[in-house]
Amino acid sequence: MPSQKSRKQELAANLEKILNELVSAQLIAVSKNYPISDIQILYELGQRDFGENRVQELSEKAQELKVVCPDIRWHFIGKLQSNKLNQLAKVSNLVAIHSIDSLSLLQKIQTKIELKNLLLFLQVKTSDEAEKQGFENLEELKTAANDYAIFGLMTMGKIRTEDLAKDAVECFQKCRSIRNKIDKDLKLSMGMSQDYLIAQECESDYVRVGSSLFASKN
């Protein structure tokens, strides 16, 4: 295990590298599976936006950090089950949900006053991979965006691919094209550790980076 000092140096170097690369997109540090201590270090280094993909882990971390990291901004980025909405609504400093994958889920979110005022992103399915969820119908997306206060669209590049860059560009450009057909003012949440620079080139406003930021280089 690295010492606290060496871990801070490592995270500082990783953060500086990524922020230097991000000239237009905002970094969401995907802290899932990483310890509270790492989040505190990045917070001390100036990072404020963090993403978690499980409600239970997010709830526990938010509770533990709400005093020592008062200005932290939590983004929920994982598959969201409707039976977790009550628990999610109680999370301190939650600012966004990036993974609303159906109109029915969106409608349920609207019933929770603590959730309906968040930054809400509709998840768009831009590849044919079976494990991916999200909106596929343009008219349904238009209905959701017109009827509710939507902040943006989210998508992911292909998981299984022999040409990551080509497939990432295809997915991200498809999401951007859909956004432009609905409302050009909607924000885009695209790109993860393996393709965040491609996402930035495709005009993503937010990138969700985990392993490239947190993983040890040793």
C-alpha positions, 0 to 999 in steps of 0.5 A: 500500500502506498503511503498517504503522501505518495498516493497524494502525489500520484493522484495529483499527477493524474489529475493535472494530466487529465485537466491539462487535456480537458480544454472544453469538457468538465471532469467527473471523477468516477470514484466507484470502488475507490476509497474515501481517502482518495476522494478526500485527496482529490477534493483537497486538490480542487476536484469537486465533481464525483460520480458513483454508479451504485446508490448504496455506495454513493449514499455511504460515501456522501454521508461520510464526506458531507462535513469534511467535503462540504462543497462536493458535487455528486453525480449518479451515473449507474443503472438506476432502479426505481426502488432506489429513488427514495434512498437516492433522494436523501443523498447530500450534495447530489447534483445530477443523474446521468443515467435515466434510461426510460420515460417511465423512470423519468416520470417516477423521478418527477414525483420526488421533489429532491430529484426533479430539480437535479441536472437530469440526463437521458441515456441514449443507446448508440450501439447495439450491445445487449447490456446497454440500456437507454432511449432508442426512439427519437420521438420518445426522446423528444417527448421526454425533453419537451415535457420535462426539464432535461439538462442533457443526454448521456451515452457510452462508446462500445464496450467490445470493439476491435477499433475503439476510436472508430466506434467511439466516434460513431457513438458520440457523433450519433448522440450529438446528432440526436441532441441537435435534432432535439435541442442544441442547448442540451449538454452532452455527457460522453466518454470514459477513461478509454475514450474521454479525449475522443468525447471531448473532440465530439463536443462532450460537456462532461467526461466520466473518468475513473481508472485513468485518474485513480489507478496506480501506475505501479 
